[in-house]
């Protein structure tokens, strides 16, 4: 089964940081992982910007295994539209970036 990474670059609305992090860590990640059988998910905070102009300071990476990437995204979209997923209005949706990537080549590890 193909392995994929769903990545999301996001940030909270000003003054809503605590609510945003609580929703993301305690509601959003567990909902996606448990409802869609994801292998896992983890969030990261920007440590240093090296290039580019993206203003989002938080990254979430979701580990997915699915035969059909578009069918997977369709299920997530349908769950969001039906209210199965809990939305948050504390996230700045005007700046977020989300994309699904499939593996391309083998993982490179240190030579032994």
C-alpha positions, 0 to 999 in steps of 0.5 A: 500500500502506498505511503503518503505524507499529508502536510499542513502549515498553519498558524493561529489567529492573533490572541487565539493561540491557546485555543488553537493549540488545544484544538489541534493537539487534543481534538484535530490530530486524534480525530484524523488519526483515529477516524481514518486509520492513519499511522500517526501524526505529529506537530512541529514549531518553526525553529528557523526560516531559511528561505521563502515567505510563508508566514505559518509557524506550525507544521503537522505531518500525517502518516498515511497509507492508502491505495487511492490518495483522492479517495482518502481525501474525499473521505476526509472532505466528506467527514468535514462537511458532515460535521464528523470532524470538529472545526476550529475558528481559532486557525488562520485559514487565510494562510494555511497550506495543506498538501498530500505527497506520495513517496518518490524513491527510497528513504535515504539513511546513513551509510553503515 
